[in-house]
Amino acid sequence: MNTFKSTLLLVALTLFLIFVGDRVGGQDGMIFAFLLSVAFNFGTYFFSDKLALKMYNAQPVTREQLPRAYAAVERLSAKEGLPMPKIYVLPTESPNAFATGRNPKHASVAVTHGILELLDDEELEGVLAHELGHVRNRDILTSSIAATLAGAITLIARMGYWASLFGGYGGGGRDRERGGGMTGLLMIILAPIAATLIQLAISRSREYEADATGAHVTGNPYALARALQKLDDYSRRIPMQASPSTAHLFIVAPLLGSGGFANLFSTHPPIKDRIQRLIGRDHV
């Protein structure tokens, strides 16, 4: 269900790109913005793992250095039919974890010192299964496609803004008639916001899917639910200094929102909703 929802959202984002590009930038503007966005996100897709690991000073570890986590990842990878990923530790007491890498052969799983101290073996296994779920479901690719489409829409809107300062939208004439006036101005303002909202909705959908994958692989949804509850509680006590560009990678959002309307701009679903889907109630 979550995969179907993500697919629909990607289709919606693609159609939105075509519509906004045609109305604001014209066909040439839409193609230029899309190609530029592809170029930007191509680099992100291929090098995001190295950038994210370096950003958080992640240190590679061996089986001897981290036997508990290494054995769990090895067991779960074999169970899911995945190559053994590299394992890293982040030197922070804030409990969290993430997976990165453009495909299963280039995957890495990173955990913080805090999560290793906080969770018991079953809970840690649930978290690691969730992260390997992202790898199996190729969520890095999905998020890269979403970022490309959303980035192209934002670029088109900016092109429209600068064009409006010099007398029109797109190439003038027919394009200007279709994109000009108050409608065009509103689209320039609202299109990037709408594209971002769709992109974030895709991110939240992939978190639900990784939760479901992790619970299925371990056969223990309660352990993952307990882990999510603990991580949410302790992350609020020991917040993590994270970049907005990588916040979507973590198992719990390092950039804490205030709920309600703010949830629309969150990379992650509310923890209560995730627990509800796992065990049928919103608390452990």
N, C-alpha and C positions, 0 to 999 in steps of 0.2 A: 504493500500500500504506500509506504513512504517513498519507494523507488518510483512508483507511478506518479506520485505527487511531485517529486523532483523533476521528472521528465516533463510533466505538464508546465511546471514553472519555467523550465528552460525553453520550452516552446513559446510560452507567453513572453519571455524576455526577448527571444528572437523576433517574434512578430512586432513587439514594441519597438525594437531597434529599427525594423523596416519602416514602421509607421512614422516614428519620430524623425528618422533620417530623411524620409520623403517629404515630410511637412516642413522641416526646419532647414536641413542642409542640402536638400535635393539629392538626386541619385549619386552624383559625384562626391558630394560631401559625406554621404553615408558610407560609400566604399572606402574613401580615404580614412575616415575615423575608425572604421572596422579594421582595416589593415594595420593602422598605427597601434590600435589596441592589441591586436594579435601579436605584433612585434614585441610590445612591452610584456605581455603575459607569457609569451614563449620563453623568455628568459626566466621569468618567475617560476614557471612550471619545471624547468630543468634544473634550476639552482636553488629553489626554495628550501630544500632540505638543508643544504650547507649554510644558507643564510640564517635560517631559524635556529639551528644548532649553535652557530657561532654567536648569534645575538644573545643567547642565554648561557653562554660559556659552558655548554654541555661537554662532558668528558666521557669518552668511550670506556666501557668496562668489559671485563672478561668473565667467564664462568667462575673463576676463582675469586674474583673481587666481589661479585654479586650473585652468589649461587641461587638464592631464593627466586629472584626475578628472572634470572637466566633460564633456570629449569622450567619455570612456568611458561615463558615465551617459547621455549623450544618445544614443549609439550603441546601448547595451543597451536603453534605454527604447523606442526605435523598433523594435528587434528583437522585444521582448516585447509591443508594441502598447499601451504605457502612456504616459500624459501625462508630460512632463518634470517630475520632482520638484524641489523646492528643495534646494540643497546647502549644508551647513554644515560648519565646521571646529571641532573641540574643542581648546582650548589645553592639551593634555597630551601628554607624551612616551610615555605608555603606548599601545601600538598596539592600536586597536580601531575598531569601526564599528557603526552601527545605523541602522535605518529606523524611521520612525514616521509616524503619520497615520491617520485613520479610514477612508480609502478612497484609491484611486489618484489622484483629483483633488486630494487634500489631503496628499499624501505628501511626506516630507522624508527625505533621506539625509545622515547625519553621519559624518564621518571624523575621526580624531585626527591631530595633527601627527606623532605617532610612526608611525602606519601608512603615511603618505605617504613617510616617510624610509626605512622598512624594506623595503617590497615593491617588486618590479619591476613593469613594466607589465602583464604577463600575470597575475601574482598579484593585483594591485590590481583588475583587471577581474573576476577570479573572485570576490573579496570583494563588489564592487559588484553583480555578478549575483546573488549570494546575497541581498543586502539587497533588491534589486528583486524577488526571488522571494517574500520576505515580503509585499511590497506586492501583487504579482499574486495570491498565494494568500489575501489578506485575513486574515492572521494576527493583526492587531490586533483584528479583530472576533472571531475565534475565542478569543483570550486573554481578551477582555472577557466573553464568554459564560461561559467557564470560571471567571473570577474572580467573576462574579455568582452562579453556582451554588455555588461553594465558600464564598463569603461568606455566602450564605443559610444553608448548613449550619452554619457557625460561629456565626451569630447564634442559630439555633435551639438549638444546644448551650448557649450562654450563657444563653438564656432558661430552658432546662431546669435549669441550675445554680442560677440565682436562685430559680426555683420550688421547687427541692428544699430550699432554706434556709427556705422558708415552708410546708413541709408536703406538697409533691407536685409532679407534672409536669402540663403541659397544663392542662386545665380541671377536673381531678379526676374522680371517678367512674370511668367506663369508660376514659377516656384514662389516668388514673392507674394503673389495673390493668394496662394494656398497656405503659406506659412506666416503671412504678415498680420499686423494688427494685434489686438489684445489676445487673440487665441494663440498666436505665435509666441508672444511674450510669456504667457502663462505656461506654455509647453517648455520653453527654455528654463523656466524656474522649477517647474514640477517634475519634468522628465527624469533628471538625475535622482531626485528623491524617490520616485516610484521605482526606478531601476535598482536602487540600493535596497529598498524594501523587499523586492523580489529576490535579490541576491541573498539577503539575510534569511528570508523564508526558506530558500534552498539549503542554507547552512543548518538551520534548525531541523529541517527534515532529515538531513544526513546524520544528525546526532541521534534522532529517534531510531533510525535504521541501524546505526552502530550499536546502540543499546540492545536492540532486538537480536542482532547477530551475536553479540557477546553473551547474552542470556541463553541463547539457543546452543551455542558451542559448549558452554560450561554446564548447561542444564541446571543452573542455580541462579535464577533471577533475583532471589532475595539477597544473595551476597552482593550483587552489583547495586541493588537498591540501598543496602546498608552503606556501601562505599560512597555512593552519590550523596547520601545524607551527611555522612561524616565530612566529605570533601567540601560540601556547601557550608557546613557549620564552621569548619576550621579555616576555610579560605576567607571568611569574613573576619576572623580574628587575626589571621596573618595574611593580608592581601599580597598578591604577587604584582611586581612591577613588570607589566607586560605591554608590548606594543600593540596598538589597535590593528595593525596589519597582520599580526599572527594570533590574535585572540581566538579566532575560530578553530585553531588547531587543538586547543586544550580540551580535556574531558569536562571540566567545569569552567564557566566563563571567568577569566581573571579580572575582567573589567565589569564590576558589579553594577547592575541597574537597580532601579527602585520599584520595579514591577509595573503593572498596569500598562499604560501607553508606551512606556519605555521598552516593554518586551518586544514591540514591533521593530525596534532598532537593536535588538540583541542578537548575537551570533548563536546563542544557545536557547533552547526552550527552558521554561522555569523548572527547577529541580522537582518540585511537587508533581508537575505534569509527567515528567520522565518516570518518577517512581510509580505514579498511578498506572502508567502503561505497562510497567514491569510486573507489578504485584496486585493491581486492582484496587489499591488505596494510596493516598498521597503521603503516607508516612510509614516508617518501619516500626 
